[in-house]
Amino acid sequence: MKYVLLAFFSSFFSVSYAQLKPSKGAFEKKWVKSEAYEMVWYALRDTARIEMGRVSNQILENKSQLVVISTVAIKGMNGTWVDSSICEKATLHPIRHASYNGQRDMVLNFGPVVSGFYTDKRQKKTTVINDTTRTSYFDSNMYPILIRWLPLKEGFTQKIAIYDYNPLAKIGVIHASVNGVTSGTYPSQKSGVREVWIIDVTDEISNSKSQYFVDKANRKLWKQTMETGGRTMMMVTVE
């Protein structure tokens, strides 16, 4: 899910911006596992930190597929925002993405032709999706997870092909970019000071800039900061 409510490359590795697409060598499989975690979502204004809601993430794996489910509960609002993605476990090739919230419902069935529907609940309008693609790509809902599983090291960069459907912005294959990776620390309340990778990321979904703080030892996401549309936000994992 785009955490702005509002996450390789082929079998040979380089430090260039060669575009990453789904393949068996696109990510480090040793990091893939079933897990569940919750993050508190804050808006940052000057020195104030205002809680906006909570994001629950669940990753489920079986022999052939990965399922990612994200549920967002926004303070002061009834109902939740739920996104789910299914992809091939071996390559992360996308299979299906479903998204439901109070403003719109959407289902994408991936392939050379992306099919499904988009229902704008405010305008009471449903659009049938039939979009032909000419390249392979990751589901835009998966790429924030994929970033944690890349062969991260100091100075690592990567351009990632993703598919996103947003009638108010862009539709089709766009890009996310890992612009750099540095070493840092994160002060965990229960685990002490953790050595982390700090990953600088931009994407064309909302022209946002993000930093991911990912544990070097186990690839746990401790924190994410985001800048988009003049706003600054942060998500912190609940310990």
MOQUI-V421789 format. One record per helix or strand of 2 or more residues. SS is the DSSP state (a for helix, b for strand). FROM is the first residue (numbers start at 1). TO is the last residue. If there is no record, write none. Layout:
ss: {SS;SS}
from: {FROM;FROM}
to: {TO;TO}
This chain:
ss: {b;a;b;b;b;b;b;b;b;b;b;a;b;b;b;b;b;b}
from: {19;29;35;48;65;81;94;104;113;125;138;143;158;171;192;208;221;231}
to: {20;31;45;61;74;88;100;109;120;132;139;148;165;188;203;215;228;237}
